[in-house]
Amino acid sequence: MVGVVGDAKYENVRDPAPPTMYDSFMQNPRASAFLLLRTAGMASTVAPAVRQTIHDVAPNLPIVTITTQTQAIERRFSQERLFAQAYALFGGIALLLASVGLFGLMSYNVARRTAEMGIRMALGAPRIRVMRMVMTESLRLVAIGVVAGVAVALLAARFVATLVFGLSATDASTIVIATGVLVAVSALAAYLPARRASRVEPAIALRAE
């Protein structure tokens, strides 16, 4: 029987599938061989029967191990899974540190403008307009940072994709989630001090340092 089958990877999932030819064991006997068995139920339940059947047919044939394809694939991907978990942990820590730092920076930047907001309110500017102005300017800075950060992330993603098998170079969901978290943190960090400062009497705000 002669035919063509699909490509298959054996030793390394990163490398391309090597040129492979299958021949009959009877034509080219080897010291060891693998037997592939398709089962209708759980493979673990038929393992004893498989061992007994092979022993009945060839009593001198040693059976080294019986495993499923799923278990073999999981062993091949164990290192990849470890890398993915480590990257996810480091990414979460980086997102947390960025959120904390961004919250502190935005809060400080808005709080130091308390006197400016007091002047605007003393001149007749409505509180809601002052808050809207502060929020708009703060989020404009965040938008610039987000655009620059996404651009850098897309450039670095091609390098990260080579480290973990099957990772997309442009994972849109991850980028959207990280961006959404940073924007939400920035908006909250700008809103809280602006809201607090807008409720202070203009005379008191003018004396704030």
Secondary structure as GFF3:
##gff-version 3
##sequence-region A 1 209
A	DSSP	alpha_helix	43	57	.	.	.	ID=ss1
A	DSSP	alpha_helix	69	76	.	.	.	ID=ss2
A	DSSP	alpha_helix	78	111	.	.	.	ID=ss3
A	DSSP	alpha_helix	114	122	.	.	.	ID=ss4
A	DSSP	alpha_helix	127	161	.	.	.	ID=ss5
A	DSSP	alpha_helix	172	198	.	.	.	ID=ss6
A	DSSP	alpha_helix	202	206	.	.	.	ID=ss7
###
